[in-house]
Amino acid sequence: MVLDYDDCAAVVGISKNNRRIFVAFRGSTATTQVAEQALQTATGMRDFPTTGGKVFKTLVTLFPP
């Protein structure tokens, strides 16, 4: 990360019927944070085979498939 943010808010939901876990993060709180996230979206998205989608490079590093 280019900038340092010291808080994070998220909600976790579980669907036993669909055998899924959902995580939703709170939105950005500063203009600089939005700019950094836009840059990561343009340059830092990586394949995440576990879900068949793409996630930020940071998340792949933290939660390898």
Order of alpha helices (4+ residues) and beta strands (2+ residues): beta-beta-alpha-beta-beta-alpha
